[in-house]
Amino acid sequence: MSFVGEREKSAMAADPRNSIAFLPGPAGDRALVARLEAGEDEAFRECYEAHAPPLLRLLVRVLRNRALAEEVLQETFISAFRGISQFRGETRLATWLTGIALRRGLNALRGESRRERSVPPAESSHCPESRLAERDVTRRVLALLDEMDPHKRAVLLLQAEGHTAAEIAAMMHEPRGTILSRLARGRAELAERAAAAGLSSSATPPQARSREKEGQS
């Protein structure tokens, strides 16, 4: 027997706080998005603390400039919080935020390249011997990625983070086929660079290798 009348049901359905059960996506995302839409300050803090660290790591790798990466990170959250109503739950909240960060980062990178074409990579060193001594295989692979086209570097890093080709396509607002082609060409180029640097194919990031078949399907 129901103890809630039709009027009460209508009132509950109209209340945004009770619409969480009908939002798509993981429960944690649903709850957080509902709180963000309600303007809850604590929700903004929780969202930032949960998602900012991995986004900053990705931006630093893509942009090779921590100051610029931090600036883009702030712009990403400002844009996301202002447009949180546009989040529909087709992807994870983390994927949606990564897409905003990546698009803003690539736009910033294009602007920086026009102003500072002659600036060397941030990790360059005057002492090659000490630099090689400090680098492990992962750092050497990241150094090779730094030399590649930003769009290829971005998709390879995103795949290494565990994102599928479909997710990357959604982030970059490009067809999945374009992303698959870019991943294939990026892996081939990275393999050539790794061979030239004396690294074996096993030096590529494990996550990227494990998703290679998925990326070709």
SVG drawing of the C-alpha trace seen along z (x, -y; Angstrom):
<svg xmlns="http://www.w3.org/2000/svg" viewBox="-3 -36 81 43">
<polyline fill="none" stroke="black" stroke-width="0.4" points="0.0,0.0 1.3,-3.4 1.4,-6.1 2.2,-8.9 -0.6,-10.5 -0.5,-11.8 -0.1,-15.4 2.9,-14.4 4.4,-12.4 4.1,-15.3 5.8,-17.6 8.6,-15.2 9.2,-14.8 9.3,-18.5 11.9,-18.9 15.4,-18.8 16.7,-17.2 14.6,-14.2 15.5,-13.9 18.9,-12.3 17.5,-8.8 16.6,-9.5 19.9,-10.9 22.1,-8.6 25.7,-7.7 27.4,-6.3 25.8,-7.0 28.7,-9.2 28.5,-11.4 24.7,-11.7 24.9,-12.8 27.8,-15.3 26.2,-16.8 22.9,-17.3 24.7,-19.1 26.7,-21.2 23.5,-22.3 22.1,-23.3 25.1,-25.5 26.4,-23.7 29.9,-25.1 31.1,-21.9 30.3,-20.1 32.5,-22.5 35.3,-21.8 34.9,-18.0 34.7,-18.1 37.9,-20.1 39.8,-18.0 38.8,-14.8 39.5,-15.7 42.1,-18.5 45.2,-16.4 44.8,-13.9 43.8,-16.8 46.8,-18.8 49.1,-15.8 47.6,-15.4 47.8,-19.1 51.5,-19.3 52.3,-16.4 50.5,-17.8 51.5,-21.5 55.0,-20.9 54.5,-24.1 53.3,-23.8 52.3,-27.5 50.2,-27.3 48.8,-23.9 47.6,-25.4 46.0,-28.4 44.2,-26.0 43.1,-23.9 41.4,-26.9 39.7,-27.9 38.5,-24.3 36.7,-24.3 35.3,-27.7 33.8,-26.6 32.7,-23.3 30.9,-24.8 29.2,-27.4 28.1,-24.8 27.3,-21.9 23.7,-21.9 25.1,-20.7 26.4,-17.5 24.0,-14.8 25.7,-11.8 26.5,-10.0 30.1,-9.7 31.7,-9.8 32.1,-13.2 35.9,-12.7 35.7,-12.1 33.6,-15.2 36.0,-17.4 39.0,-15.9 37.5,-16.8 37.0,-20.4 40.6,-20.5 42.1,-18.9 40.3,-21.2 41.3,-24.3 44.9,-23.0 45.3,-22.4 43.9,-25.9 46.3,-27.4 49.2,-25.4 48.4,-26.8 48.5,-30.3 51.8,-29.7 53.4,-28.2 52.6,-31.3 54.2,-33.5 57.1,-31.3 58.2,-29.2 61.9,-29.3 61.4,-28.3 63.1,-24.8 61.3,-22.1 61.0,-22.8 63.0,-19.7 66.1,-20.4 69.4,-20.2 72.9,-21.6 74.3,-18.3 73.2,-15.4 75.1,-12.8 73.3,-13.8 70.0,-14.0 70.3,-10.5 71.4,-9.2 68.2,-10.6 65.8,-9.3 64.2,-5.9 62.4,-4.2 59.1,-6.0 60.7,-9.4 62.5,-8.6 59.3,-7.6 57.6,-10.8 60.5,-12.8 59.9,-11.1 56.2,-12.0 57.2,-15.6 58.8,-15.8 55.6,-14.6 52.7,-16.5 50.5,-17.8 47.4,-16.0 49.1,-12.7 50.7,-13.1 47.3,-13.9 45.5,-10.8 48.4,-8.5 48.5,-10.0 44.7,-9.7 44.8,-6.1 47.6,-5.4 45.3,-6.9 42.8,-4.1 40.4,-6.0 38.8,-4.2 38.9,-5.6 35.2,-6.4 35.8,-8.4 38.8,-10.3 36.6,-11.1 34.0,-12.5 36.5,-14.6 38.1,-16.0 34.8,-16.4 36.2,-14.4 35.0,-11.2 36.1,-7.9 37.8,-6.9 40.0,-10.0 41.1,-9.1 41.8,-5.5 43.9,-6.7 45.8,-9.2 46.4,-6.5 47.8,-4.1 50.0,-6.8 51.1,-8.0 52.0,-4.5 54.0,-3.9 55.9,-7.2 56.6,-6.5 57.9,-3.1 60.3,-4.5 61.5,-7.2 61.9,-4.6 63.9,-2.3 66.1,-5.3 66.7,-6.1 67.7,-2.5 64.4,-1.6 62.5,1.6 58.8,1.8 58.2,2.9 59.0,-0.7 55.6,-1.9 53.2,-2.5 51.5,0.7 48.0,-0.8 48.4,-1.8 49.7,1.7 46.8,3.4 44.2,1.4 45.9,1.7 43.4,4.3 40.4,2.2 41.8,-0.8 42.0,1.1 38.5,2.6"/>
</svg>
